[in-house]
């Protein structure tokens, strides 16, 4: 399960990219959304990374 964590930001960024293109926004206008996705995904990965040693 933990090995698939890289898919979270990948799929969210892909979805955000599709949303931007369908609604006529540029990547520059959506840059803040990509940053939010990466920060939240990093926090999720860190949380799970901390839980693994604690629960074993």
Backbone as CSV, one residue per row, in Angstrom:
resi,resn,N_x,N_y,N_z,CA_x,CA_y,CA_z,C_x,C_y,C_z
1,UNK,0.821,-1.205,0.000,0.000,0.000,0.000,0.858,1.258,0.000
2,UNK,1.875,1.271,0.843,2.712,2.465,0.969,3.473,2.744,-0.330
3,UNK,3.736,1.703,-1.105,4.490,1.916,-2.345,3.679,2.640,-3.405
4,UNK,2.378,2.746,-3.215,1.517,3.433,-4.172,1.225,4.879,-3.792
5,UNK,1.884,5.390,-2.760,1.629,6.765,-2.324,2.005,7.796,-3.385
6,UNK,2.933,7.466,-4.264,3.312,8.414,-5.312,2.158,8.669,-6.281
7,UNK,1.174,7.769,-6.302,0.039,7.933,-7.209,-0.894,9.069,-6.770
8,UNK,-0.931,9.359,-5.479,-1.825,10.412,-4.988,-1.507,11.748,-5.661
9,UNK,-0.275,12.268,-5.546,-0.013,13.554,-6.197,-0.067,13.477,-7.717
10,UNK,0.322,12.331,-8.266,0.301,12.175,-9.715,-1.122,12.289,-10.260
11,UNK,-2.055,11.570,-9.656,-3.435,11.608,-10.116,-4.101,12.954,-9.829
12,UNK,-3.804,13.536,-8.680,-4.386,14.839,-8.356,-3.875,15.932,-9.296
13,UNK,-2.580,15.895,-9.613,-2.025,16.880,-10.549,-2.590,16.679,-11.953
14,UNK,-2.755,15.440,-12.356,-3.348,15.159,-13.657,-4.788,15.672,-13.709
15,UNK,-5.546,15.416,-12.656,-6.924,15.919,-12.586,-6.978,17.435,-12.603
16,UNK,-6.059,18.079,-11.879,-6.017,19.539,-11.847,-5.663,20.098,-13.215
17,UNK,-4.727,19.432,-13.921,-4.334,19.851,-15.255,-5.521,19.766,-16.221
18,UNK,-6.249,18.658,-16.157,-7.420,18.481,-17.022,-8.467,19.553,-16.713
19,UNK,-8.695,19.822,-15.440,-9.655,20.861,-15.037,-9.260,22.220,-15.612
20,UNK,-7.978,22.551,-15.496,-7.505,23.845,-16.003,-7.716,23.949,-17.512
21,UNK,-7.370,22.911,-18.235,-7.493,22.944,-19.692,-8.957,23.006,-20.144
22,UNK,-9.829,22.281,-19.469,-11.245,22.280,-19.856,-11.912,23.617,-19.586
23,UNK,-11.437,24.359,-18.607,-12.047,25.628,-18.259,-11.288,26.833,-18.802
24,UNK,-10.283,26.598,-19.640,-9.589,27.677,-20.329,-8.583,28.435,-19.490
25,UNK,-8.082,27.837,-18.426,-7.055,28.480,-17.605,-5.673,28.064,-18.088
26,UNK,-4.677,28.891,-17.800,-3.302,28.555,-18.145,-2.657,27.833,-16.967
27,UNK,-1.516,27.206,-17.245,-0.785,26.548,-16.164,-0.283,27.566,-15.144
28,UNK,0.042,28.749,-15.607,0.491,29.801,-14.697,-0.616,30.194,-13.724
29,UNK,-1.849,30.232,-14.201,-2.966,30.559,-13.332,-3.255,29.435,-12.340
30,UNK,-2.921,28.210,-12.676,-3.193,27.076,-11.804,-2.001,26.619,-10.982
31,UNK,-0.921,27.386,-11.027,0.300,27.007,-10.322,0.066,26.849,-8.822
32,UNK,-0.741,27.693,-8.235,-1.011,27.623,-6.800,-1.692,26.300,-6.433
33,UNK,-2.567,25.815,-7.294,-3.227,24.535,-7.063,-2.250,23.376,-7.068
34,UNK,-1.276,23.410,-7.983,-0.259,22.364,-8.020,0.574,22.376,-6.736
35,UNK,0.890,23.564,-6.253,1.664,23.680,-5.013,0.868,23.106,-3.847
36,UNK,-0.414,23.438,-3.759,-1.259,22.884,-2.696,-1.298,21.367,-2.760
37,UNK,-1.453,20.818,-3.946,-1.501,19.364,-4.117,-0.202,18.736,-3.630
38,UNK,0.931,19.290,-4.006,2.215,18.718,-3.612,2.456,18.834,-2.111
39,UNK,2.065,19.946,-1.505,2.258,20.120,-0.057,1.377,19.148,0.720
40,UNK,0.122,19.038,0.347,-0.792,18.130,1.048,-0.358,16.681,0.854
41,UNK,0.079,16.327,-0.337,0.534,14.964,-0.599,1.804,14.646,0.199
42,UNK,2.684,15.617,0.335,3.888,15.433,1.140,3.522,15.222,2.608
43,UNK,2.554,15.972,3.099,2.106,15.805,4.483,1.498,14.419,4.697
44,UNK,0.713,13.940,3.746,0.129,12.602,3.855,1.229,11.543,3.860
45,UNK,2.199,11.669,2.970,3.295,10.701,2.902,4.124,10.726,4.188
46,UNK,4.364,11.903,4.734,5.118,12.010,5.986,4.345,11.366,7.138
47,UNK,3.057,11.589,7.183,2.220,10.994,8.223,2.300,9.473,8.179
48,UNK,2.129,8.896,6.995,2.217,7.443,6.857,3.638,6.952,7.115
49,UNK,4.616,7.725,6.732,6.002,7.346,6.985,6.325,7.307,8.462
50,UNK,5.713,8.181,9.239,5.907,8.181,10.690,5.136,7.034,11.354
51,UNK,3.952,6.738,10.825,3.136,5.681,11.407,3.738,4.282,11.242
52,UNK,4.425,4.046,10.162,4.976,2.704,9.916,5.904,2.259,11.045
53,UNK,6.921,3.057,11.426,7.787,2.603,12.519,7.062,2.554,13.871
54,UNK,6.092,3.420,14.062,5.391,3.439,15.334,4.490,2.221,15.534
55,UNK,3.935,1.710,14.468,2.992,0.602,14.594,3.642,-0.775,14.442
56,UNK,4.870,-0.815,14.023,5.540,-2.131,13.920,6.209,-2.358,15.203
